[in-house]
Amino acid sequence: MQWGADGSPDPESAWAVAQEVGLDIAKAKQDAVTPEVDAVLAQDVADVKAVGITGTPTFFVNGKLLPSFGRKQLEDLVKAEVAASK
């Protein structure tokens, strides 16, 4: 999703970029509003809620949520999980 200057989603900018790279916008917009897409999105929302994701980016290592984002935090969690697997 493209984002506007105020940080809110800007779908029209996203569609414009997609069109620039050759996407058939009319077909994509038609395909986006189907029961199948609604079901996938509903499952995504349920999954996000189930694992406690509150924002992006969100990282998991061996199923463990990285509590705060940062290179050091990610490295520490990976090292801890590698050590725990030995």
CYANA upper distance limits for C-alpha pairs under 8 A (distance plus 0.5 A):
  1 MET  CA      9 PRO  CA      7.00
  1 MET  CA     10 ASP  CA      7.51
  1 MET  CA     11 PRO  CA      7.00
  1 MET  CA     14 ALA  CA      6.13
  2 GLN  CA      9 PRO  CA      6.58
  2 GLN  CA     10 ASP  CA      5.90
  2 GLN  CA     11 PRO  CA      6.94
  2 GLN  CA     13 SER  CA      6.37
  2 GLN  CA     14 ALA  CA      5.44
  3 TRP  CA      7 GLY  CA      6.06
  3 TRP  CA      8 SER  CA      6.03
  3 TRP  CA      9 PRO  CA      5.00
  3 TRP  CA     10 ASP  CA      5.49
  3 TRP  CA     11 PRO  CA      8.41
  3 TRP  CA     13 SER  CA      8.29
  4 GLY  CA      8 SER  CA      5.88
  4 GLY  CA      9 PRO  CA      6.48
  4 GLY  CA     10 ASP  CA      5.82
 10 ASP  CA     14 ALA  CA      7.17
 11 PRO  CA     15 TRP  CA      6.68
 12 GLU  CA     16 ALA  CA      6.61
 13 SER  CA     17 VAL  CA      6.80
 14 ALA  CA     18 ALA  CA      6.73
 15 TRP  CA     19 GLN  CA      6.59
 15 TRP  CA     25 ILE  CA      7.49
 16 ALA  CA     20 GLU  CA      6.73
 17 VAL  CA     21 VAL  CA      7.08
 18 ALA  CA     22 GLY  CA      7.09
 18 ALA  CA     23 LEU  CA      5.97
 18 ALA  CA     25 ILE  CA      7.96
 19 GLN  CA     23 LEU  CA      5.41
 19 GLN  CA     24 ASP  CA      7.17
 19 GLN  CA     25 ILE  CA      6.63
 23 LEU  CA     28 ALA  CA      7.94
 24 ASP  CA     28 ALA  CA      6.61
 25 ILE  CA     29 LYS  CA      6.48
 26 ALA  CA     30 GLN  CA      6.74
 27 LYS  CA     31 ASP  CA      6.48
 28 ALA  CA     32 ALA  CA      6.48
 29 LYS  CA     33 VAL  CA      7.48
 30 GLN  CA     34 THR  CA      8.25
 31 ASP  CA     37 VAL  CA      8.47
 32 ALA  CA     37 VAL  CA      6.76
 33 VAL  CA     37 VAL  CA      7.08
 33 VAL  CA     38 ASP  CA      7.66
 34 THR  CA     38 ASP  CA      6.78
 35 PRO  CA     39 ALA  CA      6.59
 36 GLU  CA     40 VAL  CA      6.85
 37 VAL  CA     41 LEU  CA      6.66
 38 ASP  CA     42 ALA  CA      6.55
 39 ALA  CA     43 GLN  CA      6.67
 40 VAL  CA     44 ASP  CA      6.67
 41 LEU  CA     45 VAL  CA      6.70
 42 ALA  CA     46 ALA  CA      6.74
 43 GLN  CA     47 ASP  CA      6.57
 44 ASP  CA     48 VAL  CA      6.61
 45 VAL  CA     49 LYS  CA      6.72
 46 ALA  CA     50 ALA  CA      6.54
 47 ASP  CA     51 VAL  CA      6.90
 48 VAL  CA     52 GLY  CA      6.62
 48 VAL  CA     53 ILE  CA      5.79
 48 VAL  CA     54 THR  CA      8.42
 49 LYS  CA     53 ILE  CA      6.79
 53 ILE  CA     58 THR  CA      7.35
 57 PRO  CA     69 PHE  CA      8.22
 58 THR  CA     65 LEU  CA      8.12
 58 THR  CA     66 LEU  CA      7.63
 58 THR  CA     69 PHE  CA      8.08
 59 PHE  CA     65 LEU  CA      6.62
 59 PHE  CA     66 LEU  CA      6.01
 59 PHE  CA     69 PHE  CA      8.49
 60 PHE  CA     64 LYS  CA      5.59
 60 PHE  CA     65 LEU  CA      5.02
 60 PHE  CA     66 LEU  CA      6.21
 61 VAL  CA     65 LEU  CA      7.17
 61 VAL  CA     66 LEU  CA      7.74
 61 VAL  CA     77 LEU  CA      7.59
 61 VAL  CA     78 VAL  CA      7.02
 61 VAL  CA     81 GLU  CA      7.93
 62 ASN  CA     81 GLU  CA      7.70
 66 LEU  CA     73 GLN  CA      7.85
 66 LEU  CA     74 LEU  CA      7.23
 66 LEU  CA     77 LEU  CA      7.66
 68 SER  CA     73 GLN  CA      7.36
 69 PHE  CA     73 GLN  CA      7.04
 69 PHE  CA     74 LEU  CA      7.66
 70 GLY  CA     74 LEU  CA      6.67
 71 ARG  CA     75 GLU  CA      6.61
 72 LYS  CA     76 ASP  CA      6.49
 73 GLN  CA     77 LEU  CA      6.72
 74 LEU  CA     78 VAL  CA      6.67
 75 GLU  CA     79 LYS  CA      6.56
 76 ASP  CA     80 ALA  CA      6.57
 77 LEU  CA     81 GLU  CA      6.63
 78 VAL  CA     82 VAL  CA      6.61
 79 LYS  CA     83 ALA  CA      6.58
 80 ALA  CA     84 ALA  CA      6.57
 81 GLU  CA     85 SER  CA      6.72
 82 VAL  CA     86 LYS  CA      7.32
